[in-house]
Amino acid sequence: ETETEAQTPPKEALQAAPAAIEPANPPQPEIRRMRVLAAEDNKTNQLVFRKMVKELNIELKFANNGLEAVEGFKSFAPDLIFMDISMPMMDGKEATAEIRRIEAGTGGHVPVVALTAHAMTGDSEGILAAGLDHYLTKPLRKALIHEKIRSFAPEDAQPLDLGGPSAMAAQS
């Protein structure tokens, strides 16, 4: 009887452990990654941006001009948009204005962060007046990009930090 009593707590612990683990595991595949759209026509700047955010657990999509940014907004449903201001076909201000018109019909609001080389006084007012929420000046700084992504991360998205070798392998 003593042996049976000694074995009972581990059985209970084993029965309790899966119950504690199971609720945490199944929802994970359903939890999505934060979606970030970066509208940037310069391929080198796209590469730099990708390298700056590679350690974050986000789904990143690029648009090569303002028209693609508007299409990406509609099809990709981003949580955050980084928008270059000077792009061909449709610039960042025009693309943001079009996105805001679409949102007016849906009631949503996706934060748009301007990426600009124009750091002159008065430029920020024009950028913000065009419907962009924030702006960062080029050259971009990794810490500021990460800060913007973290500040707009939705609650239903996976954590932004990639942890351990298994997460890194999943990114490869």
HELIX and SHEET records of a PDB file:
HELIX    1   1 THR A    2  ILE A   21  1                                  20    
HELIX    2   2 GLN A   28  GLU A   30  5                                   3    
HELIX    3   3 LYS A   43  VAL A   53  1                                  11    
HELIX    4   4 GLY A   66  PHE A   76  1                                  11    
HELIX    5   5 GLY A   92  THR A  106  1                                  15    
HELIX    6   6 ASP A  123  ALA A  129  1                                   7    
HELIX    7   7 LYS A  142  SER A  151  1                                  10    
HELIX    8   8 GLY A  164  GLN A  171  1                                   8    
SHEET    1   A 5 ILE A  58  ALA A  63  0                                        
SHEET    2   A 5 MET A  34  ALA A  39  1                                        
SHEET    3   A 5 LEU A  80  ASP A  84  1                                        
SHEET    4   A 5 VAL A 112  THR A 116  1                                        
SHEET    5   A 5 HIS A 134  THR A 137  1                                        
END                                                                             
